[in-house]
Amino acid sequence: MLEAISWLALCLGLICSLIIIIDLFRHPQHMTIMNLVWPLNGWFLGPFALLAYFKWGRIMTKDLNLQDNRSNAAKVFVSTSHCASGCSFGDALGVPIIVLTSMTIAGSVLFAHYIVEFILAYIFGILFQFASIYPMNKEQGKTKAFIASIKADTVSLIAFEIGMFGWMAIVQFFLFNNPPEPTSPIYWFMMQIAMILGFLTSYPANWWLIKNGTKHAM
């Protein structure tokens, strides 16, 4: 039963991503990096990302010229989506690296996942931030934009990984007698849930970062 639910959730996420991608080809985002952000969010947020894209994401297209009447909460949602997409991409990329290298840290595969995925999530999180900050403020130079990216992403990434890694620990130690392997759809369904929880724990952090001026609302 759980495997069937897992396949359903994974396929639903891919379908949502595909719908977003098709629409982005017709109406590309004004900020280039968001053409990658929205499909990535579609994979783990599924229908919620699809709804958010058509309600809030399409406002930021190059050609539609829609009025931006979004609330502050909606802008924080989009900013969190931007952060979460970089984190989730790095986390997902770390899984096959651990599997192919059979890496362990302190004798634990879970610790290896934590370390490798955190590093990759941090790298891609900063790159995604840089891709949004630098084009808007090219006059400040790449170095300052890179430093601003680190400031904007560090706290929100840590908040994201707290939610994600916490769920991974629950899956590893409490939910299953034999935790699912990365070759199983159940494993990736658990990853989807982990990313959703990471999104939820990073939302307050992004709200605070925007409120104190460290990040700009998107």
Buried (B, 14 or more C-beta within 10 A) or exposed (E): EEEEEBBEBBEBBBBBBEBBBEBBEEBBBEBEBBBBBBBBBBBBBBEBBBEBBEEBBBBBBEEEEEEEEBEEEBBBBBBBBBBBBBBBBBBBBBBEBBBEEEBEBEEEBBEBBBBBBBEBBBBBBBBBBBBBBBEEEEEEEEEEBBBBBBBBBBBBBBBBBBBBBBBBEBBBEEEEEEBBEEEBBBBBBBBBBBBBBBBBBBBEBBBBBBEEEBBBBB
